[in-house]
Amino acid sequence: MFDFLRETGSYLMVNAYPFFAYELNSDVISLDYALFRENPGVVDPNNSVRYFSLFDAQIDA
């Protein structure tokens, strides 16, 4: 992947916000939810949507 980015002059973007959210709330956010592993999901109380990853929940917010 890095060779491709170098050859095309492209950039690599990393979204660190899920990490920060997990780090600050690890007592209520499961590691599986933060790392895209299989988990029961979390239901958003405002819209009743079930999210299976912290990244998806943050992007949808």
C-alpha distance matrix in Angstrom:
0.0 3.8 5.4 5.1 6.3 8.7 9.9 10.7 12.0 10.6 11.0 9.6 12.5 13.8 17.1 19.2 22.4 22.4 22.3 25.2 27.2 26.8 27.7 30.8 31.9 30.9 34.5 34.1 30.4 29.3 26.2 25.4 25.7 23.4 20.6 20.8 22.8 25.9 28.7 31.9 30.5 32.3 34.7 34.9 38.6 38.6 37.3 37.5 33.9 32.2 28.7 26.7 24.1 24.6 21.7 23.5 26.8 25.7 24.1 27.2 29.4
3.8 0.0 3.8 5.4 5.0 6.1 8.5 9.9 10.2 9.5 9.6 8.6 12.1 13.5 17.1 18.9 22.4 22.9 22.4 24.9 27.3 27.2 27.6 30.7 32.2 31.3 35.0 35.0 31.4 30.5 27.3 27.1 27.4 24.6 22.1 22.8 25.0 28.3 30.9 34.1 32.6 34.1 36.6 36.5 40.1 40.0 39.1 39.4 35.9 34.4 30.7 28.8 25.9 26.0 23.1 25.2 28.2 26.7 25.3 28.7 30.5
5.4 3.8 0.0 3.8 5.5 5.1 6.0 8.5 9.8 10.2 11.6 11.6 15.2 17.0 20.7 22.6 26.0 26.6 26.2 28.7 31.1 31.0 31.4 34.5 36.0 35.1 38.7 38.7 35.0 34.1 30.8 30.4 30.8 28.2 25.5 26.0 28.0 31.2 34.0 37.2 35.8 37.4 39.8 39.7 43.4 43.2 42.1 42.4 38.9 37.4 33.8 31.9 29.2 29.4 26.4 28.3 31.5 30.0 28.4 31.7 33.6
5.1 5.4 3.8 0.0 3.8 5.4 5.1 6.1 8.3 8.1 10.2 10.6 14.1 16.4 19.8 22.3 25.4 26.0 26.1 28.6 30.7 30.9 31.7 34.5 35.9 35.2 38.8 38.4 34.7 33.9 30.9 30.1 30.1 27.7 25.2 25.2 27.5 30.5 33.2 36.2 34.6 36.2 38.3 38.1 41.8 41.4 40.1 40.5 36.9 35.7 32.2 30.5 28.0 28.4 25.1 26.6 29.9 28.5 26.5 29.6 31.8
6.3 5.0 5.5 3.8 0.0 3.8 5.5 5.3 5.7 4.8 6.5 7.4 11.1 13.8 17.2 19.7 22.8 23.8 24.0 26.1 28.4 28.9 29.5 32.2 33.8 33.4 37.1 36.7 33.1 32.7 29.7 29.4 29.1 26.4 24.3 24.5 27.2 30.3 32.7 35.6 33.7 35.0 37.0 36.5 40.1 39.6 38.4 39.2 35.7 34.7 31.1 29.7 26.9 26.8 23.5 25.1 28.2 26.4 24.4 27.7 29.6
8.7 6.1 5.1 5.4 3.8 0.0 3.8 5.5 5.1 6.6 8.4 9.9 13.7 16.3 19.9 22.0 25.3 26.5 26.3 28.3 30.8 31.3 31.6 34.3 36.1 35.7 39.5 39.3 35.9 35.4 32.4 32.3 32.1 29.3 27.2 27.7 30.3 33.5 35.9 38.9 37.1 38.3 40.4 39.9 43.4 42.9 41.9 42.7 39.3 38.2 34.6 33.2 30.2 29.9 26.7 28.6 31.5 29.6 27.7 31.1 32.7
9.9 8.5 6.0 5.1 5.5 3.8 0.0 3.8 5.7 7.9 10.8 12.7 16.4 19.2 22.7 25.1 28.2 29.3 29.4 31.5 33.8 34.3 34.9 37.5 39.2 38.8 42.5 42.2 38.6 38.0 35.0 34.6 34.4 31.8 29.6 29.8 32.3 35.3 37.9 40.8 39.0 40.3 42.3 41.9 45.5 44.8 43.5 44.3 40.8 39.8 36.4 34.9 32.2 32.3 28.9 30.4 33.5 31.8 29.6 32.8 34.7
10.7 9.9 8.5 6.1 5.3 5.5 3.8 0.0 3.8 5.4 9.0 11.4 14.7 18.0 21.2 24.0 26.8 28.0 28.5 30.5 32.6 33.4 34.2 36.6 38.2 38.1 41.7 41.1 37.5 37.3 34.5 34.0 33.4 30.9 29.0 28.9 31.6 34.5 36.9 39.6 37.6 38.7 40.4 39.8 43.3 42.4 41.1 42.1 38.6 37.9 34.5 33.4 30.8 30.8 27.2 28.4 31.5 29.7 27.2 30.3 32.2
12.0 10.2 9.8 8.3 5.7 5.1 5.7 3.8 0.0 3.8 6.8 10.0 13.2 16.5 19.8 22.4 25.2 26.9 27.2 28.8 31.1 32.2 32.7 34.9 36.8 36.9 40.6 40.2 36.7 36.8 34.1 33.9 33.2 30.4 28.8 29.1 32.0 35.1 37.3 39.9 37.7 38.5 40.2 39.3 42.8 41.7 40.7 41.9 38.6 38.0 34.6 33.7 30.7 30.2 26.7 28.2 31.0 28.8 26.6 29.8 31.3
10.6 9.5 10.2 8.1 4.8 6.6 7.9 5.4 3.8 0.0 3.8 6.9 9.8 13.3 16.3 19.2 21.8 23.4 24.0 25.6 27.8 28.9 29.6 31.8 33.5 33.7 37.4 36.7 33.3 33.4 30.8 30.6 29.7 27.0 25.5 25.7 28.8 31.8 33.8 36.3 34.0 34.8 36.5 35.5 39.0 38.0 36.9 38.1 34.8 34.2 30.8 30.0 27.0 26.6 23.0 24.4 27.2 25.1 22.8 26.0 27.6
11.0 9.6 11.6 10.2 6.5 8.4 10.8 9.0 6.8 3.8 0.0 3.8 6.4 9.9 13.0 15.6 18.3 20.2 20.6 22.0 24.3 25.5 26.1 28.2 30.1 30.4 34.1 33.5 30.2 30.5 27.9 28.1 27.1 24.1 22.9 23.5 26.7 29.8 31.6 34.1 31.7 32.3 34.0 33.0 36.4 35.5 34.7 35.9 32.7 32.1 28.6 27.8 24.6 23.8 20.3 22.1 24.7 22.3 20.3 23.8 25.0
9.6 8.6 11.6 10.6 7.4 9.9 12.7 11.4 10.0 6.9 3.8 0.0 3.8 6.6 10.1 12.6 15.6 17.0 17.2 19.1 21.3 22.2 22.8 25.2 26.9 26.9 30.7 30.2 26.8 26.9 24.3 24.4 23.6 20.6 19.3 20.0 23.1 26.4 28.1 30.8 28.5 29.2 31.2 30.4 33.9 33.3 32.6 33.6 30.3 29.4 25.8 24.7 21.4 20.6 17.3 19.5 22.1 19.8 18.2 21.8 23.1
12.5 12.1 15.2 14.1 11.1 13.7 16.4 14.7 13.2 9.8 6.4 3.8 0.0 3.8 6.6 9.5 12.1 13.8 14.4 15.9 18.0 19.2 20.1 22.1 23.8 24.1 27.8 27.1 23.8 24.3 22.0 22.3 21.1 18.0 17.3 18.0 21.4 24.6 25.9 28.4 25.8 26.2 28.0 27.0 30.4 29.7 29.2 30.3 27.2 26.4 22.8 22.1 18.7 17.5 14.2 16.4 18.7 16.2 14.8 18.5 19.5
13.8 13.5 17.0 16.4 13.8 16.3 19.2 18.0 16.5 13.3 9.9 6.6 3.8 0.0 3.8 6.1 9.1 10.5 10.7 12.6 14.7 15.6 16.4 18.7 20.3 20.5 24.2 23.7 20.4 20.8 18.4 19.1 17.9 14.6 14.0 15.3 18.6 22.0 23.1 25.6 23.2 23.5 25.7 24.8 28.2 27.9 27.6 28.5 25.5 24.4 20.7 19.7 16.1 14.7 11.8 14.6 16.7 14.2 13.6 17.4 18.2
17.1 17.1 20.7 19.8 17.2 19.9 22.7 21.2 19.8 16.3 13.0 10.1 6.6 3.8 0.0 3.8 5.7 7.3 8.4 9.9 11.5 12.9 14.1 15.9 17.3 17.9 21.5 20.7 17.5 18.4 16.6 17.3 15.6 12.4 12.7 13.9 17.4 20.5 21.1 23.2 20.5 20.4 22.4 21.3 24.6 24.3 24.2 25.1 22.3 21.4 17.8 17.3 13.6 11.6 8.8 11.7 13.3 10.6 10.4 14.2 14.7
19.2 18.9 22.6 22.3 19.7 22.0 25.1 24.0 22.4 19.2 15.6 12.6 9.5 6.1 3.8 0.0 3.8 5.7 5.4 6.5 8.9 10.2 10.7 12.7 14.5 15.1 18.7 18.4 15.5 16.6 14.7 16.2 14.8 11.2 12.0 14.1 17.2 20.5 20.7 22.9 20.4 20.0 22.3 21.3 24.3 24.4 24.8 25.6 23.1 21.9 18.3 17.7 13.9 11.4 9.6 13.2 14.0 11.3 12.3 15.8 15.6
22.4 22.4 26.0 25.4 22.8 25.3 28.2 26.8 25.2 21.8 18.3 15.6 12.1 9.1 5.7 3.8 0.0 3.8 5.3 5.0 6.2 8.6 9.7 10.7 12.2 13.5 16.9 16.1 13.5 15.3 14.2 15.9 13.7 10.5 12.4 14.2 17.4 20.1 19.7 21.4 18.5 17.6 19.5 18.1 21.0 20.9 21.6 22.6 20.4 19.5 16.2 16.2 12.6 9.4 8.1 11.4 11.3 8.3 10.0 13.3 12.5
22.4 22.9 26.6 26.0 23.8 26.5 29.3 28.0 26.9 23.4 20.2 17.0 13.8 10.5 7.3 5.7 3.8 0.0 3.8 5.5 5.1 6.1 8.5 10.0 10.5 11.1 14.5 13.4 10.3 11.7 10.7 12.1 9.9 6.7 8.9 10.7 13.7 16.4 15.9 17.8 15.1 14.5 16.9 16.1 19.2 19.7 20.2 20.6 18.3 16.8 13.3 12.9 9.2 6.1 5.8 9.4 9.4 7.5 9.8 12.7 12.4
22.3 22.4 26.2 26.1 24.0 26.3 29.4 28.5 27.2 24.0 20.6 17.2 14.4 10.7 8.4 5.4 5.3 3.8 0.0 3.8 5.5 5.1 6.0 8.6 9.9 9.8 13.5 13.5 10.7 11.7 9.9 12.2 11.1 7.4 9.1 12.0 14.4 17.5 17.1 19.4 17.2 16.8 19.6 19.1 22.0 22.8 23.6 23.8 21.6 19.8 16.4 15.4 11.8 9.1 9.2 13.0 13.0 11.3 13.6 16.5 16.0
25.2 24.9 28.7 28.6 26.1 28.3 31.5 30.5 28.8 25.6 22.0 19.1 15.9 12.6 9.9 6.5 5.0 5.5 3.8 0.0 3.8 5.5 5.0 6.2 8.5 9.7 13.1 13.3 11.3 13.3 12.4 15.0 13.5 10.2 12.6 15.3 17.7 20.5 19.6 21.4 19.0 17.9 20.2 19.2 21.6 22.2 23.5 24.1 22.4 21.1 17.9 17.6 14.1 10.8 11.2 14.6 13.9 11.5 14.2 16.9 15.6
27.2 27.3 31.1 30.7 28.4 30.8 33.8 32.6 31.1 27.8 24.3 21.3 18.0 14.7 11.5 8.9 6.2 5.1 5.5 3.8 0.0 3.8 5.5 5.4 6.1 8.0 11.0 10.3 8.4 11.0 11.1 13.5 11.4 8.8 12.0 14.3 16.5 18.8 17.3 18.6 16.0 14.4 16.6 15.5 17.9 18.7 20.1 20.6 19.1 17.8 15.0 15.1 12.0 8.4 9.8 12.7 11.2 9.4 12.7 14.8 13.3
26.8 27.2 31.0 30.9 28.9 31.3 34.3 33.4 32.2 28.9 25.5 22.2 19.2 15.6 12.9 10.2 8.6 6.1 5.1 5.5 3.8 0.0 3.8 5.5 5.1 5.1 8.6 8.5 6.1 7.9 7.6 10.5 9.2 6.6 9.7 12.5 14.1 16.4 15.0 16.7 14.7 13.8 16.6 16.4 18.8 20.3 21.5 21.3 19.7 17.8 14.9 14.1 11.2 8.3 10.4 13.5 12.4 11.6 14.8 16.8 15.9
27.7 27.6 31.4 31.7 29.5 31.6 34.9 34.2 32.7 29.6 26.1 22.8 20.1 16.4 14.1 10.7 9.7 8.5 6.0 5.0 5.5 3.8 0.0 3.8 5.6 5.5 9.0 10.3 8.9 10.5 9.8 13.3 12.6 9.9 12.3 15.5 16.9 19.5 18.3 20.1 18.3 17.4 20.2 19.8 21.9 23.3 24.9 24.8 23.4 21.5 18.7 17.9 14.9 12.0 13.7 17.0 16.0 14.6 17.8 20.0 18.8
30.8 30.7 34.5 34.5 32.2 34.3 37.5 36.6 34.9 31.8 28.2 25.2 22.1 18.7 15.9 12.7 10.7 10.0 8.6 6.2 5.4 5.5 3.8 0.0 3.8 6.1 8.4 9.5 9.2 11.9 12.3 15.6 14.3 12.1 15.2 18.0 19.4 21.6 19.8 21.0 19.0 17.3 19.6 18.7 20.3 21.6 23.6 23.9 23.0 21.5 19.1 19.0 16.3 13.0 15.0 17.9 16.1 14.6 18.0 19.8 18.0
31.9 32.2 36.0 35.9 33.8 36.1 39.2 38.2 36.8 33.5 30.1 26.9 23.8 20.3 17.3 14.5 12.2 10.5 9.9 8.5 6.1 5.1 5.6 3.8 0.0 3.8 5.3 5.6 5.9 9.0 10.4 13.5 12.1 10.8 14.2 16.6 17.6 19.2 17.0 17.8 15.9 14.1 16.5 16.0 17.5 19.3 21.3 21.1 20.4 18.7 16.7 16.6 14.4 11.5 14.3 16.7 14.6 14.0 17.7 18.9 17.2
30.9 31.3 35.1 35.2 33.4 35.7 38.8 38.1 36.9 33.7 30.4 26.9 24.1 20.5 17.9 15.1 13.5 11.1 9.8 9.7 8.0 5.1 5.5 6.1 3.8 0.0 3.8 5.4 5.0 6.6 7.5 11.0 10.6 9.4 12.3 15.0 15.4 17.1 15.1 16.4 15.2 14.2 17.2 17.6 19.4 21.5 23.1 22.4 21.4 19.1 16.9 16.0 14.0 11.8 14.7 17.3 15.8 15.7 19.2 20.5 19.5
34.5 35.0 38.7 38.8 37.1 39.5 42.5 41.7 40.6 37.4 34.1 30.7 27.8 24.2 21.5 18.7 16.9 14.5 13.5 13.1 11.0 8.6 9.0 8.4 5.3 3.8 0.0 3.8 6.0 7.6 9.7 12.7 12.4 12.2 15.2 17.5 17.4 18.3 15.8 16.4 15.6 14.3 17.0 17.6 18.7 21.3 23.2 22.2 21.8 19.5 18.0 17.3 16.0 14.1 17.5 19.5 17.6 17.9 21.6 22.4 21.1
34.1 35.0 38.7 38.4 36.7 39.3 42.2 41.1 40.2 36.7 33.5 30.2 27.1 23.7 20.7 18.4 16.1 13.4 13.5 13.3 10.3 8.5 10.3 9.5 5.6 5.4 3.8 0.0 3.8 6.5 9.6 11.8 10.4 11.0 14.3 15.9 16.1 16.6 13.6 13.7 12.5 10.7 13.2 13.8 15.0 17.7 19.5 18.3 18.1 15.9 14.6 14.5 13.6 11.8 15.4 16.9 14.6 15.4 19.1 19.4 18.2
30.4 31.4 35.0 34.7 33.1 35.9 38.6 37.5 36.7 33.3 30.2 26.8 23.8 20.4 17.5 15.5 13.5 10.3 10.7 11.3 8.4 6.1 8.9 9.2 5.9 5.0 6.0 3.8 0.0 3.8 6.5 8.5 6.9 7.2 10.6 12.2 12.7 13.6 11.1 11.9 10.4 9.2 12.4 13.1 15.2 17.6 18.8 17.7 16.6 14.2 12.2 11.5 10.1 8.4 12.0 13.7 12.0 12.9 16.3 17.0 16.4
29.3 30.5 34.1 33.9 32.7 35.4 38.0 37.3 36.8 33.4 30.5 26.9 24.3 20.8 18.4 16.6 15.3 11.7 11.7 13.3 11.0 7.9 10.5 11.9 9.0 6.6 7.6 6.5 3.8 0.0 3.8 5.4 5.3 6.5 8.8 10.4 9.9 10.8 8.6 10.2 9.7 10.0 13.6 15.2 17.6 20.2 20.8 19.2 17.8 14.7 12.6 10.8 9.8 9.4 12.7 14.5 13.6 14.9 17.9 18.8 18.8
26.2 27.3 30.8 30.9 29.7 32.4 35.0 34.5 34.1 30.8 27.9 24.3 22.0 18.4 16.6 14.7 14.2 10.7 9.9 12.4 11.1 7.6 9.8 12.3 10.4 7.5 9.7 9.6 6.5 3.8 0.0 3.8 5.4 5.0 6.1 8.7 8.2 10.3 9.4 12.1 11.7 12.7 16.4 17.8 20.6 22.9 23.2 21.8 19.9 16.8 14.1 11.6 9.8 9.6 12.2 14.5 14.5 15.4 18.0 19.5 19.9
25.4 27.1 30.4 30.1 29.4 32.3 34.6 34.0 33.9 30.6 28.1 24.4 22.3 19.1 17.3 16.2 15.9 12.1 12.2 15.0 13.5 10.5 13.3 15.6 13.5 11.0 12.7 11.8 8.5 5.4 3.8 0.0 3.8 5.4 5.2 6.1 4.7 6.5 6.1 9.4 9.5 11.5 15.2 17.2 20.2 22.5 22.3 20.6 18.3 14.9 12.2 9.1 8.1 9.4 11.7 13.4 13.9 15.5 17.6 18.8 19.8
25.7 27.4 30.8 30.1 29.1 32.1 34.4 33.4 33.2 29.7 27.1 23.6 21.1 17.9 15.6 14.8 13.7 9.9 11.1 13.5 11.4 9.2 12.6 14.3 12.1 10.6 12.4 10.4 6.9 5.3 5.4 3.8 0.0 3.8 5.6 5.7 6.2 7.4 6.1 8.4 7.0 8.4 12.0 13.6 16.8 18.9 18.7 17.2 14.9 11.7 8.8 6.3 4.9 5.9 8.8 10.1 10.2 12.0 14.2 15.2 16.1
23.4 24.6 28.2 27.7 26.4 29.3 31.8 30.9 30.4 27.0 24.1 20.6 18.0 14.6 12.4 11.2 10.5 6.7 7.4 10.2 8.8 6.6 9.9 12.1 10.8 9.4 12.2 11.0 7.2 6.5 5.0 5.4 3.8 0.0 3.8 5.9 7.7 10.3 9.8 12.2 10.5 11.2 14.5 15.3 18.6 20.2 20.3 19.4 16.9 14.3 10.9 8.9 5.9 5.1 7.2 9.8 10.2 10.8 13.1 14.9 15.6
20.6 22.1 25.5 25.2 24.3 27.2 29.6 29.0 28.8 25.5 22.9 19.3 17.3 14.0 12.7 12.0 12.4 8.9 9.1 12.6 12.0 9.7 12.3 15.2 14.2 12.3 15.2 14.3 10.6 8.8 6.1 5.2 5.6 3.8 0.0 3.8 5.5 9.0 9.9 13.2 12.1 13.8 17.2 18.3 21.8 23.3 23.0 21.9 19.1 16.2 12.8 9.9 7.2 7.9 8.7 11.2 12.7 13.4 14.8 16.9 18.2
20.8 22.8 26.0 25.2 24.5 27.7 29.8 28.9 29.1 25.7 23.5 20.0 18.0 15.3 13.9 14.1 14.2 10.7 12.0 15.3 14.3 12.5 15.5 18.0 16.6 15.0 17.5 15.9 12.2 10.4 8.7 6.1 5.7 5.9 3.8 0.0 3.8 6.7 8.2 11.3 10.2 12.5 15.7 17.1 20.7 22.2 21.3 20.0 16.8 13.9 10.5 7.3 5.4 7.8 8.2 9.5 11.6 13.1 13.9 15.5 17.4
22.8 25.0 28.0 27.5 27.2 30.3 32.3 31.6 32.0 28.8 26.7 23.1 21.4 18.6 17.4 17.2 17.4 13.7 14.4 17.7 16.5 14.1 16.9 19.4 17.6 15.4 17.4 16.1 12.7 9.9 8.2 4.7 6.2 7.7 5.5 3.8 0.0 3.8 6.2 9.9 10.1 13.1 16.4 18.6 22.0 23.9 23.0 21.1 18.3 14.9 12.1 8.4 7.9 10.6 11.8 12.7 14.4 16.3 17.4 18.6 20.5
25.9 28.3 31.2 30.5 30.3 33.5 35.3 34.5 35.1 31.8 29.8 26.4 24.6 22.0 20.5 20.5 20.1 16.4 17.5 20.5 18.8 16.4 19.5 21.6 19.2 17.1 18.3 16.6 13.6 10.8 10.3 6.5 7.4 10.3 9.0 6.7 3.8 0.0 3.8 7.1 8.4 11.9 15.1 17.8 20.9 23.2 22.0 19.6 17.0 13.3 11.4 7.7 9.0 12.1 13.8 13.8 15.2 17.7 18.8 19.3 21.3
28.7 30.9 34.0 33.2 32.7 35.9 37.9 36.9 37.3 33.8 31.6 28.1 25.9 23.1 21.1 20.7 19.7 15.9 17.1 19.6 17.3 15.0 18.3 19.8 17.0 15.1 15.8 13.6 11.1 8.6 9.4 6.1 6.1 9.8 9.9 8.2 6.2 3.8 0.0 3.8 5.4 8.8 12.0 15.0 17.9 20.5 19.6 17.0 14.9 11.1 9.7 6.6 8.4 11.1 13.6 13.5 13.9 16.7 18.4 18.4 19.9
31.9 34.1 37.2 36.2 35.6 38.9 40.8 39.6 39.9 36.3 34.1 30.8 28.4 25.6 23.2 22.9 21.4 17.8 19.4 21.4 18.6 16.7 20.1 21.0 17.8 16.4 16.4 13.7 11.9 10.2 12.1 9.4 8.4 12.2 13.2 11.3 9.9 7.1 3.8 0.0 3.8 6.9 9.5 13.0 15.4 18.2 17.3 14.3 12.7 8.9 8.9 7.0 9.9 12.3 15.1 14.2 13.9 17.2 18.9 18.2 19.6
30.5 32.6 35.8 34.6 33.7 37.1 39.0 37.6 37.7 34.0 31.7 28.5 25.8 23.2 20.5 20.4 18.5 15.1 17.2 19.0 16.0 14.7 18.3 19.0 15.9 15.2 15.6 12.5 10.4 9.7 11.7 9.5 7.0 10.5 12.1 10.2 10.1 8.4 5.4 3.8 0.0 3.8 6.7 9.7 12.6 15.1 14.2 11.7 9.7 6.0 5.3 4.3 7.1 9.2 12.0 10.9 10.2 13.6 15.4 14.5 15.8
32.3 34.1 37.4 36.2 35.0 38.3 40.3 38.7 38.5 34.8 32.3 29.2 26.2 23.5 20.4 20.0 17.6 14.5 16.8 17.9 14.4 13.8 17.4 17.3 14.1 14.2 14.3 10.7 9.2 10.0 12.7 11.5 8.4 11.2 13.8 12.5 13.1 11.9 8.8 6.9 3.8 0.0 3.8 6.4 9.1 11.8 11.6 9.4 8.2 5.3 5.3 6.5 8.2 8.8 12.0 10.9 8.9 12.1 14.4 13.2 13.6
34.7 36.6 39.8 38.3 37.0 40.4 42.3 40.4 40.2 36.5 34.0 31.2 28.0 25.7 22.4 22.3 19.5 16.9 19.6 20.2 16.6 16.6 20.2 19.6 16.5 17.2 17.0 13.2 12.4 13.6 16.4 15.2 12.0 14.5 17.2 15.7 16.4 15.1 12.0 9.5 6.7 3.8 0.0 3.8 6.1 8.7 8.2 5.7 5.5 4.2 6.2 8.9 10.9 11.3 14.0 12.1 9.6 12.9 14.9 12.7 13.0
34.9 36.5 39.7 38.1 36.5 39.9 41.9 39.8 39.3 35.5 33.0 30.4 27.0 24.8 21.3 21.3 18.1 16.1 19.1 19.2 15.5 16.4 19.8 18.7 16.0 17.6 17.6 13.8 13.1 15.2 17.8 17.2 13.6 15.3 18.3 17.1 18.6 17.8 15.0 13.0 9.7 6.4 3.8 0.0 3.8 5.5 5.8 5.2 5.5 6.3 7.5 10.8 11.9 11.3 13.5 11.6 8.4 11.0 13.1 10.7 10.1
38.6 40.1 43.4 41.8 40.1 43.4 45.5 43.3 42.8 39.0 36.4 33.9 30.4 28.2 24.6 24.3 21.0 19.2 22.0 21.6 17.9 18.8 21.9 20.3 17.5 19.4 18.7 15.0 15.2 17.6 20.6 20.2 16.8 18.6 21.8 20.7 22.0 20.9 17.9 15.4 12.6 9.1 6.1 3.8 0.0 3.8 5.8 5.4 7.9 9.3 11.2 14.4 15.6 14.8 17.1 15.3 12.0 14.2 16.3 13.7 12.4
38.6 40.0 43.2 41.4 39.6 42.9 44.8 42.4 41.7 38.0 35.5 33.3 29.7 27.9 24.3 24.4 20.9 19.7 22.8 22.2 18.7 20.3 23.3 21.6 19.3 21.5 21.3 17.7 17.6 20.2 22.9 22.5 18.9 20.2 23.3 22.2 23.9 23.2 20.5 18.2 15.1 11.8 8.7 5.5 3.8 0.0 3.8 6.1 8.3 10.8 12.4 16.0 16.8 15.8 17.4 15.3 12.0 13.7 15.2 12.2 10.6
37.3 39.1 42.1 40.1 38.4 41.9 43.5 41.1 40.7 36.9 34.7 32.6 29.2 27.6 24.2 24.8 21.6 20.2 23.6 23.5 20.1 21.5 24.9 23.6 21.3 23.1 23.2 19.5 18.8 20.8 23.2 22.3 18.7 20.3 23.0 21.3 23.0 22.0 19.6 17.3 14.2 11.6 8.2 5.8 5.8 3.8 0.0 3.8 5.5 8.9 10.9 14.7 16.0 15.7 16.8 14.1 11.4 13.7 14.4 11.0 10.6
37.5 39.4 42.4 40.5 39.2 42.7 44.3 42.1 41.9 38.1 35.9 33.6 30.3 28.5 25.1 25.6 22.6 20.6 23.8 24.1 20.6 21.3 24.8 23.9 21.1 22.4 22.2 18.3 17.7 19.2 21.8 20.6 17.2 19.4 21.9 20.0 21.1 19.6 17.0 14.3 11.7 9.4 5.7 5.2 5.4 6.1 3.8 0.0 3.8 6.5 9.5 12.9 15.0 15.3 17.0 14.3 11.9 14.9 15.9 12.7 12.9
33.9 35.9 38.9 36.9 35.7 39.3 40.8 38.6 38.6 34.8 32.7 30.3 27.2 25.5 22.3 23.1 20.4 18.3 21.6 22.4 19.1 19.7 23.4 23.0 20.4 21.4 21.8 18.1 16.6 17.8 19.9 18.3 14.9 16.9 19.1 16.8 18.3 17.0 14.9 12.7 9.7 8.2 5.5 5.5 7.9 8.3 5.5 3.8 0.0 3.8 6.4 9.9 12.0 12.8 14.1 11.0 9.2 12.6 13.2 10.1 11.3
32.2 34.4 37.4 35.7 34.7 38.2 39.8 37.9 38.0 34.2 32.1 29.4 26.4 24.4 21.4 21.9 19.5 16.8 19.8 21.1 17.8 17.8 21.5 21.5 18.7 19.1 19.5 15.9 14.2 14.7 16.8 14.9 11.7 14.3 16.2 13.9 14.9 13.3 11.1 8.9 6.0 5.3 4.2 6.3 9.3 10.8 8.9 6.5 3.8 0.0 3.8 6.6 9.4 10.9 12.7 10.0 8.8 12.5 13.5 11.3 12.8
28.7 30.7 33.8 32.2 31.1 34.6 36.4 34.5 34.6 30.8 28.6 25.8 22.8 20.7 17.8 18.3 16.2 13.3 16.4 17.9 15.0 14.9 18.7 19.1 16.7 16.9 18.0 14.6 12.2 12.6 14.1 12.2 8.8 10.9 12.8 10.5 12.1 11.4 9.7 8.9 5.3 5.3 6.2 7.5 11.2 12.4 10.9 9.5 6.4 3.8 0.0 3.8 5.7 7.4 9.0 6.6 5.9 9.7 10.7 9.5 11.2
26.7 28.8 31.9 30.5 29.7 33.2 34.9 33.4 33.7 30.0 27.8 24.7 22.1 19.7 17.3 17.7 16.2 12.9 15.4 17.6 15.1 14.1 17.9 19.0 16.6 16.0 17.3 14.5 11.5 10.8 11.6 9.1 6.3 8.9 9.9 7.3 8.4 7.7 6.6 7.0 4.3 6.5 8.9 10.8 14.4 16.0 14.7 12.9 9.9 6.6 3.8 0.0 3.8 7.0 8.8 7.4 8.0 11.3 12.3 12.0 14.0
24.1 25.9 29.2 28.0 26.9 30.2 32.2 30.8 30.7 27.0 24.6 21.4 18.7 16.1 13.6 13.9 12.6 9.2 11.8 14.1 12.0 11.2 14.9 16.3 14.4 14.0 16.0 13.6 10.1 9.8 9.8 8.1 4.9 5.9 7.2 5.4 7.9 9.0 8.4 9.9 7.1 8.2 10.9 11.9 15.6 16.8 16.0 15.0 12.0 9.4 5.7 3.8 0.0 3.8 5.3 5.4 6.5 8.8 10.1 10.9 12.6
24.6 26.0 29.4 28.4 26.8 29.9 32.3 30.8 30.2 26.6 23.8 20.6 17.5 14.7 11.6 11.4 9.4 6.1 9.1 10.8 8.4 8.3 12.0 13.0 11.5 11.8 14.1 11.8 8.4 9.4 9.6 9.4 5.9 5.1 7.9 7.8 10.6 12.1 11.1 12.3 9.2 8.8 11.3 11.3 14.8 15.8 15.7 15.3 12.8 10.9 7.4 7.0 3.8 0.0 3.8 5.5 5.1 6.2 8.6 9.9 10.6
21.7 23.1 26.4 25.1 23.5 26.7 28.9 27.2 26.7 23.0 20.3 17.3 14.2 11.8 8.8 9.6 8.1 5.8 9.2 11.2 9.8 10.4 13.7 15.0 14.3 14.7 17.5 15.4 12.0 12.7 12.2 11.7 8.8 7.2 8.7 8.2 11.8 13.8 13.6 15.1 12.0 12.0 14.0 13.5 17.1 17.4 16.8 17.0 14.1 12.7 9.0 8.8 5.3 3.8 0.0 3.8 5.5 5.2 6.1 8.6 9.9
23.5 25.2 28.3 26.6 25.1 28.6 30.4 28.4 28.2 24.4 22.1 19.5 16.4 14.6 11.7 13.2 11.4 9.4 13.0 14.6 12.7 13.5 17.0 17.9 16.7 17.3 19.5 16.9 13.7 14.5 14.5 13.4 10.1 9.8 11.2 9.5 12.7 13.8 13.5 14.2 10.9 10.9 12.1 11.6 15.3 15.3 14.1 14.3 11.0 10.0 6.6 7.4 5.4 5.5 3.8 0.0 3.8 5.4 5.1 6.0 8.5
26.8 28.2 31.5 29.9 28.2 31.5 33.5 31.5 31.0 27.2 24.7 22.1 18.7 16.7 13.3 14.0 11.3 9.4 13.0 13.9 11.2 12.4 16.0 16.1 14.6 15.8 17.6 14.6 12.0 13.6 14.5 13.9 10.2 10.2 12.7 11.6 14.4 15.2 13.9 13.9 10.2 8.9 9.6 8.4 12.0 12.0 11.4 11.9 9.2 8.8 5.9 8.0 6.5 5.1 5.5 3.8 0.0 3.8 5.6 5.2 6.2
25.7 26.7 30.0 28.5 26.4 29.6 31.8 29.7 28.8 25.1 22.3 19.8 16.2 14.2 10.6 11.3 8.3 7.5 11.3 11.5 9.4 11.6 14.6 14.6 14.0 15.7 17.9 15.4 12.9 14.9 15.4 15.5 12.0 10.8 13.4 13.1 16.3 17.7 16.7 17.2 13.6 12.1 12.9 11.0 14.2 13.7 13.7 14.9 12.6 12.5 9.7 11.3 8.8 6.2 5.2 5.4 3.8 0.0 3.8 5.4 5.1
24.1 25.3 28.4 26.5 24.4 27.7 29.6 27.2 26.6 22.8 20.3 18.2 14.8 13.6 10.4 12.3 10.0 9.8 13.6 14.2 12.7 14.8 17.8 18.0 17.7 19.2 21.6 19.1 16.3 17.9 18.0 17.6 14.2 13.1 14.8 13.9 17.4 18.8 18.4 18.9 15.4 14.4 14.9 13.1 16.3 15.2 14.4 15.9 13.2 13.5 10.7 12.3 10.1 8.6 6.1 5.1 5.6 3.8 0.0 3.8 5.4
27.2 28.7 31.7 29.6 27.7 31.1 32.8 30.3 29.8 26.0 23.8 21.8 18.5 17.4 14.2 15.8 13.3 12.7 16.5 16.9 14.8 16.8 20.0 19.8 18.9 20.5 22.4 19.4 17.0 18.8 19.5 18.8 15.2 14.9 16.9 15.5 18.6 19.3 18.4 18.2 14.5 13.2 12.7 10.7 13.7 12.2 11.0 12.7 10.1 11.3 9.5 12.0 10.9 9.9 8.6 6.0 5.2 5.4 3.8 0.0 3.8
29.4 30.5 33.6 31.8 29.6 32.7 34.7 32.2 31.3 27.6 25.0 23.1 19.5 18.2 14.7 15.6 12.5 12.4 16.0 15.6 13.3 15.9 18.8 18.0 17.2 19.5 21.1 18.2 16.4 18.8 19.9 19.8 16.1 15.6 18.2 17.4 20.5 21.3 19.9 19.6 15.8 13.6 13.0 10.1 12.4 10.6 10.6 12.9 11.3 12.8 11.2 14.0 12.6 10.6 9.9 8.5 6.2 5.1 5.4 3.8 0.0
